[in-house]
Amino acid sequence: MHRSLKPVQKGLLYLTYHENVLRTGILHTQVVRMLQKLGELGSLKKIVLLSFLSPQSLWKDRQRIPQFKQTMAESGVTVVLLPMLFPAKWSYPASLLIFLWAVPTYFVALFTGCRIVHSRGYPAALLARTVSHFLDLRTVFDPRGPYPDEMVMNSIWEKGSYTELFWKSFESMLISNSDAVIGVTSEFRDEFLHRGAKRSIFVPNRTDVSAFGEGREAFRLQGQSRDGVEMLFIGELHSVWNDPGLVGRHFIGLSRQFPEARLRLITTANPQKALETLESGGVDITRVTFESRRPAEMPFAMQGATFGLIFRAVNIHSLWSVKIAEYLAAGIPLIVDKTMVGLPVKIIREKLLGVVIDPDNPADYEQLDQIVKDWPEWSERCVRYAERRLDLRSTARQHLRLYRSFT
């Protein structure tokens, strides 16, 4: 046990709802791997992951579940997977049915003895809040992002609808009634405090840096050449967050500087619509490839890229995307779109981890020529920063300090 990490006498119940911890990439790093790191620290009395999944997901992954539970148990994490029968597009009356899932949450917390509940997302936090009326719980609300705003931006809910207003009111209630709220950006942390949070801490999205080590060193020593430049983009392409049109604009700008450049996109989305968008924007699609990878494959799949693209397609706070941590851990310097603001961009500029580019200014891409020439040096700097600041061990320790403050 690390000497500075005192034991936490209360058990931790980590709660997710309608998020697939078995398949989703960000859940693999930010939940599964983070909880494993917490277990390895050995300072928590007990760690239980309670995840409500759709019956379809449970059936589809029925053969993987035993191995998943065994792997987690080896790190000291008990896994409880239960079905939830709740629509993805929540209407106002149907939203009330979520209270039914407070019943199994209550019994899991009761029989495991967990009295600290870390809720990822709004539905999970609502369950924790309900159960806290009957058990002496300390609750941590981990919203990840402004959920009601995101649903409106993705045209799932209408602005000003009963559904949005319903969840907005719950959002305020969850912020003010939780023992702590986690913000994935410093701006979110400050907003939560302004809206009445008792306590709010900034915990950026990090990654398991050690997973990127194998194969990375050999590739980095090879360096890069002007005719082998590849831009990599990771992420879904079906929401307002990730606009394939903006990816295409950056690739066109990159191609002017490096005529032989290639574009690679790693996504689980159907590529057809993205390909149509790229082609209509003037991208030579013969130089574009799509890949679909499992979360555990990502550290190896990312190798070979010269640059990783980061952007913010919507005007809502700054973002601290998990892609930033993954690119840097893989030793890939960043191309940052001008839409990005806040602390991530400040760090990227000050630490020389990439460059900020306006796709409408072709001269901006000239900065990339020097990076290609000195690519091993830039790559090494990215890795060293990821190791110091963006490893999941830091997230686990931040959470552990928060849990310890409750005892």
C-alpha positions as CSV (number, residue, x, y, z in Angstrom):
1,M,0.0,0.0,0.0
2,H,1.2,3.5,-0.8
3,R,2.3,5.1,2.4
4,S,0.5,8.4,1.8
5,L,-2.8,6.7,1.1
6,K,-4.6,5.9,4.3
7,P,-7.3,3.3,4.4
8,V,-10.9,4.3,3.7
9,Q,-13.2,2.4,6.1
10,K,-16.4,2.8,4.0
11,G,-16.8,0.7,0.9
12,L,-17.3,2.3,-2.5
13,L,-20.3,1.6,-4.8
14,Y,-19.5,2.9,-8.3
15,L,-22.8,3.2,-10.2
16,T,-23.5,3.5,-13.9
17,Y,-26.8,3.4,-15.7
18,H,-27.4,2.8,-19.4
19,E,-23.7,2.8,-20.2
20,N,-22.1,-0.4,-21.5
21,V,-19.0,-1.0,-19.4
22,L,-18.2,-4.1,-21.5
23,R,-17.9,-2.4,-24.9
24,T,-17.7,1.4,-24.8
25,G,-14.2,2.8,-25.1
26,I,-14.5,5.7,-22.7
27,L,-16.1,3.4,-20.1
28,H,-13.2,1.0,-20.5
29,T,-10.7,3.6,-19.5
30,Q,-12.6,6.0,-17.2
31,V,-14.5,3.3,-15.3
32,V,-13.1,-0.2,-15.8
33,R,-9.4,0.6,-15.8
34,M,-9.8,3.4,-13.2
35,L,-11.5,1.1,-10.8
36,Q,-8.8,-1.5,-11.3
37,K,-6.2,1.2,-10.5
38,L,-8.2,2.0,-7.3
39,G,-8.2,-1.6,-6.4
40,E,-4.5,-1.9,-6.9
41,L,-4.0,1.0,-4.4
42,G,-5.5,-1.3,-1.7
43,S,-6.8,1.5,0.4
44,L,-10.6,1.0,0.0
45,K,-12.4,-1.5,2.2
46,K,-14.5,-2.7,-0.7
47,I,-15.1,-1.7,-4.3
48,V,-18.4,-2.7,-6.1
49,L,-19.3,-1.8,-9.7
50,L,-23.0,-1.8,-10.1
51,S,-24.0,-1.3,-13.7
52,F,-27.5,-1.3,-15.2
53,L,-27.4,-2.4,-18.9
54,S,-30.1,-3.2,-21.4
55,P,-31.2,-6.8,-21.6
56,Q,-30.0,-6.9,-25.2
57,S,-26.4,-5.9,-24.1
58,L,-26.5,-8.5,-21.3
59,W,-27.6,-11.2,-23.7
60,K,-25.1,-10.2,-26.4
61,D,-22.2,-10.3,-24.0
62,R,-23.3,-13.2,-21.9
63,Q,-20.2,-15.2,-22.7
64,R,-17.8,-12.3,-21.9
65,I,-19.3,-11.4,-18.6
66,P,-17.8,-14.3,-16.5
67,Q,-14.3,-13.4,-17.7
68,F,-14.9,-9.7,-17.1
69,K,-16.0,-10.3,-13.6
70,Q,-13.0,-12.5,-12.9
71,T,-10.6,-9.9,-14.3
72,M,-12.1,-7.2,-12.1
73,A,-12.1,-9.5,-9.1
74,E,-8.4,-10.0,-9.5
75,S,-8.0,-6.2,-8.9
76,G,-10.3,-6.2,-5.9
77,V,-13.5,-5.0,-7.7
78,T,-16.8,-6.9,-7.4
79,V,-19.1,-6.5,-10.5
80,V,-22.8,-6.6,-10.4
81,L,-24.6,-6.3,-13.8
82,L,-28.4,-5.9,-13.8
83,P,-30.9,-5.3,-16.6
84,M,-32.7,-2.0,-17.0
85,L,-35.8,-1.6,-19.1
86,F,-35.7,2.0,-19.9
87,P,-35.9,3.9,-23.2
88,A,-32.9,5.7,-24.5
89,K,-35.0,8.7,-25.5
90,W,-36.6,9.7,-22.3
91,S,-40.0,11.3,-22.3
92,Y,-41.1,13.2,-19.3
93,P,-43.6,10.6,-17.9
94,A,-41.3,7.7,-18.6
95,S,-38.5,9.4,-16.8
96,L,-40.3,8.8,-13.5
97,L,-39.9,5.1,-13.9
98,I,-36.2,5.3,-13.2
99,F,-37.0,5.4,-9.5
100,L,-37.9,1.7,-9.7
101,W,-34.2,0.9,-10.2
102,A,-33.5,2.5,-6.8
103,V,-34.7,-0.7,-5.2
104,P,-31.9,-3.0,-6.5
105,T,-29.5,-0.1,-5.8
106,Y,-30.6,0.0,-2.2
107,F,-30.1,-3.7,-1.7
108,V,-26.7,-3.8,-3.3
109,A,-25.5,-0.9,-1.1
110,L,-27.1,-2.5,1.9
111,F,-25.7,-6.0,1.6
112,T,-22.2,-5.0,0.4
113,G,-21.9,-2.4,3.1
114,C,-20.9,0.3,0.7
115,R,-21.7,3.8,2.0
116,I,-19.9,5.9,-0.5
117,V,-21.7,6.0,-3.9
118,H,-19.9,7.4,-6.9
119,S,-22.5,8.0,-9.6
120,R,-21.4,8.4,-13.2
121,G,-24.1,10.4,-15.0
122,Y,-27.5,11.8,-14.1
123,P,-29.6,8.7,-14.0
124,A,-27.1,7.0,-11.7
125,A,-26.9,10.1,-9.5
126,L,-30.7,10.2,-9.2
127,L,-30.7,6.6,-8.0
128,A,-28.0,7.3,-5.5
129,R,-29.9,10.4,-4.3
130,T,-33.1,8.3,-3.8
131,V,-31.3,5.5,-1.9
132,S,-29.6,8.1,0.3
133,H,-33.0,8.9,1.9
134,F,-33.0,5.4,3.4
135,L,-29.3,4.7,4.0
136,D,-26.5,6.8,5.4
137,L,-24.6,7.4,2.2
138,R,-22.1,9.9,1.0
139,T,-22.8,10.6,-2.7
140,V,-20.4,11.8,-5.5
141,F,-22.1,13.2,-8.6
142,D,-19.9,12.7,-11.7
143,P,-22.0,14.2,-14.5
144,R,-19.2,14.1,-17.2
145,G,-21.0,16.9,-19.2
146,P,-24.1,19.0,-19.2
147,Y,-26.5,16.2,-20.1
148,P,-29.7,18.2,-20.7
149,D,-27.8,20.6,-23.0
150,E,-26.2,17.7,-24.9
151,M,-29.6,16.0,-25.5
152,V,-30.9,19.3,-26.9
153,M,-27.8,19.8,-29.1
154,N,-28.2,16.3,-30.5
155,S,-31.9,17.0,-31.3
156,I,-33.1,14.2,-29.0
157,W,-35.0,16.7,-26.9
158,E,-36.5,20.0,-27.9
159,K,-35.3,23.2,-26.3
160,G,-37.8,24.3,-23.6
161,S,-39.6,21.0,-23.6
162,Y,-41.0,19.4,-20.5
163,T,-38.3,16.8,-20.7
164,E,-35.5,19.3,-20.8
165,L,-37.0,21.4,-18.0
166,F,-37.6,18.2,-15.9
167,W,-33.9,17.1,-16.2
168,K,-32.6,20.7,-15.7
169,S,-34.4,20.8,-12.4
170,F,-33.0,17.5,-11.4
171,E,-29.5,18.7,-12.5
172,S,-29.7,21.6,-10.1
173,M,-31.0,19.3,-7.3
174,L,-28.2,16.7,-7.9
175,I,-25.5,19.4,-7.9
176,S,-26.7,21.1,-4.7
177,N,-27.5,17.9,-2.7
178,S,-24.5,15.7,-3.5
179,D,-21.6,15.6,-1.1
180,A,-19.2,16.3,-4.0
181,V,-19.5,17.0,-7.7
182,I,-16.7,16.2,-10.2
183,G,-16.0,18.4,-13.2
184,V,-14.0,17.2,-16.2
185,T,-12.9,20.7,-16.9
186,S,-12.0,23.5,-14.5
187,E,-14.9,25.5,-16.0
188,F,-17.4,22.8,-15.1
189,R,-15.9,22.7,-11.5
190,D,-16.4,26.5,-11.2
191,E,-19.9,26.3,-12.6
192,F,-20.9,23.6,-10.1
193,L,-19.6,25.6,-7.2
194,H,-21.5,28.6,-8.5
195,R,-24.7,26.5,-8.7
196,G,-24.5,25.5,-5.1
197,A,-22.3,22.4,-5.0
198,K,-21.0,21.7,-1.5
199,R,-17.7,20.7,-3.0
200,S,-16.4,20.3,-6.5
201,I,-13.1,19.0,-7.8
202,F,-11.5,19.0,-11.3
203,V,-10.6,15.6,-12.5
204,P,-9.5,15.5,-16.2
205,N,-10.0,12.5,-18.4
206,R,-6.9,10.4,-18.2
207,T,-5.8,7.1,-19.6
208,D,-3.7,4.0,-18.6
209,V,-0.4,5.3,-20.0
210,S,1.4,2.0,-19.3
211,A,-0.9,0.3,-21.8
212,F,0.7,2.3,-24.6
213,G,4.3,1.4,-23.9
214,E,4.6,-1.8,-25.9
215,G,5.4,-1.1,-29.5
216,R,5.5,2.7,-29.0
217,E,9.2,3.0,-28.4
218,A,10.3,1.1,-31.5
219,F,7.9,3.1,-33.7
220,R,9.0,6.5,-32.3
221,L,12.6,5.8,-33.0
222,Q,11.8,5.4,-36.7
223,G,10.8,9.0,-36.9
224,Q,8.6,10.4,-39.6
225,S,9.0,11.6,-43.2
226,R,7.1,14.1,-45.3
227,D,5.7,11.4,-47.6
228,G,4.5,9.2,-44.7
229,V,2.4,11.7,-42.7
230,E,-0.8,10.4,-41.3
231,M,-3.5,12.3,-39.4
232,L,-5.5,10.2,-36.9
233,F,-9.0,11.0,-35.6
234,I,-10.7,8.9,-32.9
235,G,-14.3,9.2,-32.0
236,E,-17.9,8.7,-32.9
237,L,-19.2,10.6,-36.0
238,H,-22.9,10.6,-35.2
239,S,-23.3,13.5,-32.8
240,V,-22.6,17.2,-32.8
241,W,-19.4,16.6,-30.9
242,N,-17.6,15.0,-33.8
243,D,-18.1,16.7,-37.2
244,P,-16.6,14.8,-40.1
245,G,-16.8,18.0,-42.2
246,L,-14.3,19.6,-39.8
247,V,-12.0,16.6,-39.9
248,G,-12.1,16.9,-43.7
249,R,-11.2,20.6,-43.7
250,H,-8.1,19.9,-41.6
251,F,-7.1,17.0,-43.8
252,I,-7.3,19.2,-46.9
253,G,-5.1,21.8,-45.2
254,L,-2.7,19.1,-44.1
255,S,-2.6,17.7,-47.7
256,R,-1.5,21.1,-49.1
257,Q,1.5,21.0,-46.8
258,F,2.1,17.2,-47.2
259,P,0.7,16.0,-50.6
260,E,1.1,12.3,-49.7
261,A,-0.6,12.6,-46.3
262,R,-3.3,10.1,-45.3
263,L,-6.3,10.3,-43.0
264,R,-7.3,7.4,-40.6
265,L,-10.4,7.4,-38.6
266,I,-11.0,4.9,-35.7
267,T,-14.7,4.8,-35.0
268,T,-17.5,2.4,-34.3
269,A,-19.9,4.5,-36.3
270,N,-21.1,3.5,-39.8
271,P,-18.6,5.2,-42.1
272,Q,-20.8,5.7,-45.1
273,K,-22.3,9.1,-44.1
274,A,-18.9,10.3,-43.0
275,L,-17.4,9.3,-46.3
276,E,-20.1,11.2,-48.2
277,T,-19.4,14.3,-46.0
278,L,-15.7,14.0,-46.6
279,E,-16.1,13.5,-50.4
280,S,-18.5,16.4,-50.7
281,G,-16.0,18.6,-48.9
282,G,-13.3,17.9,-51.4
283,V,-11.4,15.1,-49.7
284,D,-9.7,12.5,-51.8
285,I,-11.3,9.5,-50.2
286,T,-8.7,7.1,-51.7
287,R,-6.4,8.4,-49.0
288,V,-8.9,7.8,-46.2
289,T,-9.3,4.7,-44.1
290,F,-11.8,3.7,-41.4
291,E,-11.2,1.2,-38.6
292,S,-13.3,-0.2,-35.9
293,R,-11.4,-1.3,-32.8
294,R,-12.2,-2.7,-29.4
295,P,-11.2,-0.5,-26.4
296,A,-8.3,-2.9,-25.5
297,E,-6.9,-2.7,-29.0
298,M,-6.6,1.1,-29.0
299,P,-3.0,1.4,-27.7
300,F,-1.7,-0.7,-30.6
301,A,-4.2,0.6,-33.2
302,M,-3.0,4.2,-32.7
303,Q,0.6,3.4,-33.6
304,G,1.8,4.8,-36.9
305,A,0.0,8.2,-36.7
306,T,2.0,11.4,-37.1
307,F,-0.6,13.7,-35.7
308,G,-3.8,13.4,-33.7
309,L,-6.7,15.8,-34.4
310,I,-8.6,17.4,-31.5
311,F,-11.4,19.9,-31.9
312,R,-14.6,21.2,-30.3
313,A,-17.6,21.3,-32.6
314,V,-20.0,22.9,-30.2
315,N,-19.8,26.1,-28.2
316,I,-20.0,24.8,-24.7
317,H,-17.1,25.2,-22.3
318,S,-13.7,23.8,-23.0
319,L,-13.3,20.1,-23.3
320,W,-10.8,17.8,-21.8
321,S,-11.3,14.8,-24.1
322,V,-9.9,11.4,-23.2
323,K,-8.5,11.5,-26.8
324,I,-6.0,14.1,-25.6
325,A,-4.6,11.7,-23.0
326,E,-4.6,8.8,-25.4
327,Y,-2.8,10.6,-28.2
328,L,-0.1,11.9,-25.9
329,A,0.3,8.5,-24.2
330,A,0.8,7.0,-27.6
331,G,3.5,9.7,-28.4
332,I,1.4,11.5,-31.0
333,P,1.6,15.3,-31.2
334,L,-1.7,17.1,-31.5
335,I,-3.3,19.2,-34.2
336,V,-5.7,21.4,-32.2
337,D,-8.6,23.2,-34.0
338,K,-9.0,26.9,-33.1
339,T,-12.4,26.1,-31.6
340,M,-10.6,24.6,-28.6
341,V,-10.2,26.9,-25.6
342,G,-9.3,26.7,-21.9
343,L,-6.7,24.8,-19.9
344,P,-6.0,22.0,-22.4
345,V,-5.0,24.4,-25.1
346,K,-2.9,26.5,-22.7
347,I,-1.0,23.3,-21.6
348,I,-0.6,22.1,-25.2
349,R,0.9,25.4,-26.2
350,E,3.1,25.9,-23.2
351,K,4.4,22.3,-23.1
352,L,4.9,22.1,-26.8
353,L,2.6,19.1,-27.3
354,G,1.1,20.2,-30.5
355,V,-0.1,23.3,-32.5
356,V,-3.3,25.2,-32.7
357,I,-4.5,25.6,-36.3
358,D,-7.2,27.6,-38.1
359,P,-8.3,25.4,-41.0
360,D,-9.2,28.6,-43.0
361,N,-5.5,29.8,-42.7
362,P,-3.3,27.5,-44.9
363,A,-0.1,29.1,-43.4
364,D,-0.9,27.6,-40.0
365,Y,-0.1,24.1,-41.4
366,E,3.5,25.2,-42.1
367,Q,4.1,24.8,-38.4
368,L,3.8,21.0,-38.8
369,D,6.8,20.8,-41.1
370,Q,9.2,21.4,-38.1
371,I,7.3,18.8,-36.0
372,V,7.8,16.2,-38.7
373,K,11.5,17.0,-38.9
374,D,11.9,16.7,-35.1
375,W,9.1,14.2,-34.6
376,P,11.0,11.8,-32.1
377,E,11.6,14.8,-29.8
378,W,8.0,16.0,-30.0
379,S,6.8,12.4,-29.4
380,E,9.0,11.9,-26.4
381,R,7.7,15.2,-24.9
382,C,4.1,14.0,-25.3
383,V,4.8,10.7,-23.6
384,R,6.6,12.3,-20.7
385,Y,3.8,14.7,-20.1
386,A,1.2,11.9,-20.2
387,E,3.2,9.9,-17.7
388,R,3.5,12.8,-15.3
389,R,0.0,14.3,-15.5
390,L,-2.5,12.1,-17.4
391,D,-2.1,8.6,-16.0
392,L,-5.1,6.9,-14.5
393,R,-3.2,6.4,-11.3
394,S,-3.6,10.1,-10.7
395,T,-7.3,9.9,-11.2
396,A,-7.5,7.0,-8.8
397,R,-5.6,8.9,-6.1
398,Q,-7.7,12.0,-6.6
399,H,-10.9,10.0,-6.1
400,L,-9.3,8.2,-3.1
401,R,-8.5,11.5,-1.4
402,L,-12.1,12.6,-1.9
403,Y,-13.5,9.3,-0.5
404,R,-11.1,9.6,2.5
405,S,-12.4,13.0,3.3
406,F,-15.9,11.5,4.0
407,T,-14.6,9.3,6.8
